[in-house]
Amino acid sequence: MDINEWPDVGDFVVCTVKDVVDFGAYTTLEEYGGKEGFIHISEIKAGWVKYVRDYVREGQKIVCKVLKVDTGRRHIDLSLKDVNEHQKRAKIQDWKNEQKAAKWMQFVAEETKIKDEELDKLRIKLHESFGSLHSAFEEAAINGESAFNDLKLKKNVVKSILRIAQENIKLPFVDIAGFVDLNCYLPDGIEVIKKALMAADEVQKEGVKVEITYTGAPRYRIKVIAPDYKTAELVLKNSSNAVITTIHKLGGQGVYHRHNETVKA
């Protein structure tokens, strides 16, 4: 089943070269049920092209940019020259990811015993919600069941997606750490410090883990594990700020240390 029946102008598409002729090349679009596209010789390469076969050959997988779509004539004009190496690599990787995700969906269907019609509806729902099937599995690996809270999927389907996602997707995680020095000379000083540290746990973000450990008076280590560095830094900053703000309000003192940066309250 084709989730998108026709590509949009400007899309990058994976094609297989079907036939090379003097004035261009005919291709089939892998993601659109083998619909035919054509690359005119002027769109093969910037500059003058004498022989099209010097640049493409039958059976070759290439990435093209969609220039025009004529659904009436069932014709798609493509450009090879308008795709740079970065765009090519990114598109090929996306395509490979979707192929893997399509196989995972078959595993879900077999495990949950849903019929083909229901599977097609599930694919469409996931694609519309996450942009791609692979993204749906990535979200499952990162956020667990909460990734599907708004989709009203059957519990056994969600559990199957989660299991397959956790088994097959290796998420890139980073971990960073900062330190807080906490002091409180009030009679209940220990409780004040505990409450301040608990404030760090309340800074929650999906897919992010915050760990607090005691390293020796008066220092505590705040470690953040997140999918990317930017998110990790943000959560670390918010967590440490919460600790320092809380202990200050309760009558204590706090100092945050991170990469030669010190924030006091």
N, C-alpha and C positions, 0 to 999 in steps of 0.2 A: 504494500500500500504506500502511496506517495502522500506524505503529510502535506507537502506543498506541491500542488499540481504543476505550477509554472514558476520559474524564478522571476525575480524583479530586476529591472534595469539597474545596473551597478553592482549586482551580486557577483561574488566569486564562486565559480562552479568547477567541480572536478569532471573532466571529460576524458573519454577514450577516443583516440584518433581512429576513425573508421576507414576513411578513404582520402588519399592525397591526390590532388589534381593540379594542373598548371596554375590555376587562378586561386587556389586556396586549399582548405582541408575541411572535410565533413567529420563531425564528431558525434558521439552519443554522450548525453549527460547522465552520469552515474547516479545522482541523487534524485533524478526526476523520471524514473521509469524508462531510461534509455531514449528519451526524446532527442531529436536530432538538432544539432547546432552547426553553424558554418562560420569558419574563420576566413575572411577574404585575405588575399595575399598582402594587401596593404596593412593588415592588422597582425601579421605574423611577427614582424620585427620593425623597429624604427629604422628608417633608411630604405635603400633599394634592396629588394629580394629577387634574385634571379631564379633560384630553384627552391621551391617550398620544401622539398625533401631534405634540404640541408639543415632544416630546423625542426621538422616534425616527421614522424613515420607512423605507419599503420600499427595499431596495438599499443601505442605509447599513451601513458597517463599524463595529462597536463592540466594546469589550472588556467582558466580563462575568466575574463570579465564580461558580463552580459551587457551588450550595447543596445539591443532592441529585441522585443518579444512581440510576435504577431501570432496570436492564438488562432485567428481565423485561418491563416495559412499553415499553422503549426510549424512556424519557423522562428529560429532564434539566431540572431547575429552575435558573434563573439569576437573578443580581442585577446590575443596572446601577449602582444607587446605592452599592454597596459597593466601587466601584473609583474611586480618586482619580486625579488627573491624572498623577502620577509613575508609578503602576502602569500606567496606560493607555499612556503613551509607551514605557515599558520593554517591555511586552508586544508592542506593535505593532512595535517595532524587532527583538525576538527573532523574531517571525513573519516579518518581511521577510528577516532573516538566514537563516532556515531555507529560505525559498523560493529564495534565491540558492544556498544549499548544495545543495539538491535538483537545481538545474540543473548545478552543478559535478559532482555525482555522475553525471549523465548523460554529461558530458564524459569522466569517468573510464571509464565503461562503454564508450563509443565508442572511446576510445583503446586500451583494454586488451582490447577485444572479449569482455568477459564477458557471459554470458547474464542474462536478467531474474531468474531464480531465484537466481543467485549474487549479483547486485546487491542483491536484497532482503536476503539474508543479511549482506552487507557493511554495508548501512545499519543493520540491527539491531545488529550487533556494534559499530559506531562509536557509535551512539546509547547503547548500554548502557555503553560504556567512557568516553565523554566527556560524556554528558548531552544532547548535541545534535550534529547533523551539522556545524553551523557551528563549534562548539567544537573538533571534530576537525580541521577545516581550520586554525583558529587555532593549535592545538597544533603542527600540522605546520609552519606558518610560523615559529613561535617556536623549536621544538626539533628540527626536521628529522626524520630517520629514527628517532631515539631515541624519538619520541613513540609509535611503534608497535611497540616491542621486544617487548611482552608479547602482541601480538595474532596473531602468526604469519600475517601477510598475505603474499601473493605480492609479490615484489620489484618487478615491473612495475606493480602496483597502488599500492604505496607511492610509487614514483617519480612516477607520474601524479598522485597526491594532492598530493605535495610541489610539483610544478611548477605545478599549478593554484592551490594555496594561495599560493605566492610571487608569482604573477602578479596575484592578485585581492585579497589581504588586505594592507591597509596598517596595520601595527602601530603603536600609539602608544609611542614610546620617549622616554626622558628621559636626559640625560647630565649628570653632575655630576663635580666634580674636587676633590681635596685635594692637599696637598703634604707631602713628607717631606724634612727636612734630615738628611742622613746624613754622619757623620764616622767615620773609623777611622785611627788613627795607628800601627797595627801595620805591620810590613814588608810583609805581604800585604793591606794595607788595601783596595786596589782589588777584590781577589777577595772580601773580606768584604762589601763593599757590593753586589757583583754577586749574591752568594748571598742577601743580605737582600732584594733586589729580586725575585729569583726566587720568594721565598716568597709574594709578592703574586699571582703567576700561578697558584700552587697553590690559591688560594681560588677554586674553581670553582662556578658555579651555572648550570643550564641557562637559555639565553636571555639570558645576561649576558656582556658583553665588558669586559675590563679592559685598559687601555692605559697603559704607563709611558713617559714621555719625560724626557729630561734638559733642565733649564731653565737650568743654570748652577750651579757649585759653591756650596754643597753640596746644592742643591735638585733634587728630582725630582717630577714631576707624575704623580699617579695619576688616570686618568680612567675612569669607569665608565659604560657604556651599558646600560640595563636597560628592561624593559617599563613599570615604574612607579617613582615616586620612593622609596617605602618600600624596595623591593628594592635600588634603587641605593644608598641610604644604608647599608643593612645590609652590602652587599658592599664598599663603600668603607671602612667601619669595620673590617670583618674583614681586608681586604687591608692597610690601613695598620698595624693591630695586628700582623699577621704580619711585616711588614717590621721594625717597631720591636723586636718581641720577638726576632727572629732576629739583628739586628745587636747587640743587647744581649748575647745569649748568646755571640756570637763576639768580644766585646771592643770593640765600637764604641759609638757614641752616635747616638740618633735622636730627632727631634722631628716631630710631626705637626701640621699646620695645616688647619683647616676652619671657615669661618664664625666667625672670632674664637675658635674653640675650639682649645686646644693640649693635646696629650697627650704626655707625655714618658716616656722609659724610660731 
